[in-house]
């Protein structure tokens, strides 16, 4: 099914073969810590309910959340990525609902790299490629999550430069098309 979707997308926008670059492994460690902390909190809460109430709980069953948290961290990391091509930047995220966004450079409006406090500790950043059709800077926009901070800065500059190049090419192409249409219509009729 994935190949069929890429074939359909390729018929609309002819992008090259996609080879996603994943975030660095330290991003996976970040997810593992985050998800494990949530799992430990759930286990502790269920243990507290079992210990301090008369409600019977098999709290130790929730211990299965710990390996599940590590698996979830790996799956999140392995399903993130980006690919920079000649005419497009492709961004992928999501495990249960994977979203791959193909963004032509000429559609880009804003390119922002941002870093949360937690990302700064691991030298990570998020690159947001905002387009007119995306949800803006409030969420839902195409983004490359938890990539290396230096790489995010490089990509921000690269996408911005490619945007300018694409705009110049499109402007020149439109100019040539207008000139051709004027030439093909001939001189205006005089009465």
Buried (B, 14 or more C-beta within 10 A) or exposed (E): EEEEEBEEBBEEEEBEEBEBBBBBEBBBEBBBBBBBEEBBEBBEEBBEEBEEEEEEBEBEEBBEBBEEBBEBBBBBBEBBBBBBBEBBBBBBBEEEEEEBBBBBBBBBEBBBBEBEEEBEEBEBBBBBBBBEEBEEEEEEBBBBBBBBBEBBEBBBEBBEEBBEEBEEEEEEEEEEEEEEEEEEEEEEEEE
